Amino acid sequence: MGPCALIDFAALRHNLQQARNAAPHSRVIAVIKADAYGHGMLRAARALASADAFAVARVEEGVMLRRAGVETPLLVLGGFFDFAELRSAAEYRLQLAIHRIGQLERLEQARMPQPVECWLKIDSGMHRLGFPITMATDVFRRLEKCRAVASPVRLMTHLANADDLEDSSSLRQLESFLPLAGELGAEISIANSAGTLGWPDARGDWIRPGIMLYGSSPFLNGRAKDHELKPVMTLQSRLMAVNHYPKGAPVGYGGTWHCPEAMPVGVVAIGYGDGYPRHAPTGTPVLVNGRRAPLVGRVSMDMIGVDLRSQPQAQVGDPVVLWGRGLPAEEIAEAADTISYQLFCGIGSRVTFVEQDN
Ligand SMILES: *Cc1c(COP(=O)(O)O)cnc(C)c1O
């Protein structure tokens, strides 16, 4: 069998509990968009059934969850595009983030059998989605009056730099958002994982953790164990060849790496066709039989090379971990100049998922 992604349900539940411990007075909207960051949306919804709500990015993700029988409150972070999506949201009881005037106008024009729950999304400084603070009171009142909108209307915003604890722009965002929330007397949601763990004033009524549930640190250069998070996905494959080459032999496409001495080079059945990052450089660690060995040469579509000098006894079929238990995804992401979010989301359809519940 080729590569597997082992998904640890107990770790998911543990990480949800860590989010609750970090924000004991907040309710939890577990973010399971993008196929639960590549872990499988329905699988994650099952393991995280005790969350107070789930969040997805798009209406179709919410519809998919409802059709699969998920009854938990569901928030669509991107809101809706058109009347058809608005009708689906009402039909499937999806909560909507309302972030632009066109959505408000459609809600005001809509004649719907049942109202939808709405979150007014405020741009407190990220400048991605949301109404400026100056418009917030007016839009909030219009939403409250709207027959298509169920009460209560809630408020949300998103922090742009919460992953950097040295960056004061999170404090400036909070300073502009929190007084507004006080004036309107609405329930609020601000914090993603980094906000939940790193910015106490961002916790509010509802937290929106994503990456921490999957057992990865949300912070720059952070590690899961700093926050007692457990990795959920372990990406695993096997050695498919062990070759012996002389000193100076080039290895892989472009011959970018040469054996510094006569040595064994392992070939692992994993590549960018499975979601392993093509930019992982020589030296990126993998675990062969539970012990670290460095990747050598370029990542191919289906294979990578590893330096087996530290494990001359390694054989074809031996297990290799690419990230997960014993090898933080954060470390691989840093080596490949990306973030663990992207590694998880990029897992290819060729990878077999195996659910575990220890
Ligand atoms: C994806 C997302 C989150 C979760 O972010 P993490 O960094 O994964 O915790 C929270 N809020 C919004 C609006 C998002 O888009």
The ligand as an SDF file (V2000), in Angstrom:
LIG
                    3D

 15 15  0  0  0  0  0  0  0  0999 V2000
   -9.8610   29.8970    8.8710 C   0  0  0  0  0  0  0  0  0  0  0  0
  -10.4220   30.8870    9.8140 C   0  0  0  0  0  0  0  0  0  0  0  0
  -10.3140   30.6980   11.1990 C   0  0  0  0  0  0  0  0  0  0  0  0
   -9.4600   29.6050   11.8220 C   0  0  0  0  0  0  0  0  0  0  0  0
   -8.1090   30.0390   11.7980 O   0  0  0  0  0  0  0  0  0  0  0  0
   -6.9150   29.1830   12.4590 P   0  0  0  0  0  0  0  0  0  0  0  0
   -5.7200   30.0400   12.2550 O   0  0  0  0  0  0  0  0  0  0  0  0
   -6.8400   27.9220   11.6610 O   0  0  0  0  0  0  0  0  0  0  0  0
   -7.2690   28.9430   13.8620 O   0  0  0  0  0  0  0  0  0  0  0  0
  -10.9960   31.5680   12.0340 C   0  0  0  0  0  0  0  0  0  0  0  0
  -11.7070   32.5990   11.5330 N   0  0  0  0  0  0  0  0  0  0  0  0
  -11.8090   32.8320   10.2010 C   0  0  0  0  0  0  0  0  0  0  0  0
  -12.6080   33.9940    9.7120 C   0  0  0  0  0  0  0  0  0  0  0  0
  -11.1510   31.9990    9.3030 C   0  0  0  0  0  0  0  0  0  0  0  0
  -11.2290   32.2550    7.9960 O   0  0  0  0  0  0  0  0  0  0  0  0
  1  2  1  0
  2  3  1  0
  2 14  2  0
  3  4  1  0
  3 10  2  0
  4  5  1  0
  5  6  1  0
  6  7  2  0
  6  8  1  0
  6  9  1  0
 10 11  1  0
 11 12  2  0
 12 13  1  0
 12 14  1  0
 14 15  1  0
M  END
$$$$
